Amino acid sequence: MELIYFILCAYGMTQILAYGTIFKDIRPEHHFFHCPMCIGFWVGAFLMGINGYTELFTFDNSIINYFLLGCLSSGTSYILCTLFGDNGVKHEFKYLDN
């Protein structure tokens, strides 16, 4: 259950940092700051760093956990940002011409 809490926290924070209008005026134009995969990694590392201050998830403090949880956050944030948008589930229709 801790991993689900971690993933949902990471996704929410990544979504806010990458796309939230609250940071629109201070977010740099560089592509890094609009990439859920890039920001997701650092969000995961940040969450790992503060895990001693929350009861939602607790992980052992090691450099390997920082890296692995950063990777987990990056991958899942990217997938979730690809699947869900402001209007719910994203879907694209591709028509095949015969």
Secondary structure, 3 states (H helix, E strand, C coil): CHHHHHHHHHHHHHHHHHHCHHHCCCCCCCHHHHCHHHHHHHHHHHHHHCHHHCCCCCCCCCHHHHHHHHHHHHHHHHHHHHHEECCEECCCCCCCCC
